[in-house]
Amino acid sequence: MHMYRNSSLFSKVYVRKDSNPEALSTYLASELTKLGVLYLHVFEPRDEPCCLKSIRNAFEGTLISNLVSLSRLFLANHPDLPNRFEVNSPLNKHDKSTFYRTDPVLGYTDYPLLEIKGARSSVLLS
């Protein structure tokens, strides 16, 4: 089975938080290994890290936390983040208050696009 799981057991999103996120996340990681999951994307709060080492020990696939994740940058600079890197353009700052909302526009499509020679860019530079 090939599966992806974006997991934040430490998150306080929607006011829910597990009483023992390390034990739960370690258990889930070992069970996902048994299912043959190839990779797992995990993250924990910057202000209270606790569990990535335990998850790493329990999960045999690839952890996206071992790689670079640019999700916040992509959200605030979509669709032209690669262009911004290529031309060394300033990046839009993400607005965390718009994360996990049901509004299909606010926070997802209202960030300014990269301006190149007076035209708005939505395609990759060659």
Secondary structure, 3 states (H helix, E strand, C coil): CCCCCEECCCCCHHHCCCCCHHHHHHHHHHHHHHCCCCEEEECCCCCCCCCHHHHHHHCCCEEHHHCCCCHHHHHHHCCCHHHHHHCCCCCCCCCHHHCCCCCCCCCCCCCCCCEECCEECCCCCC
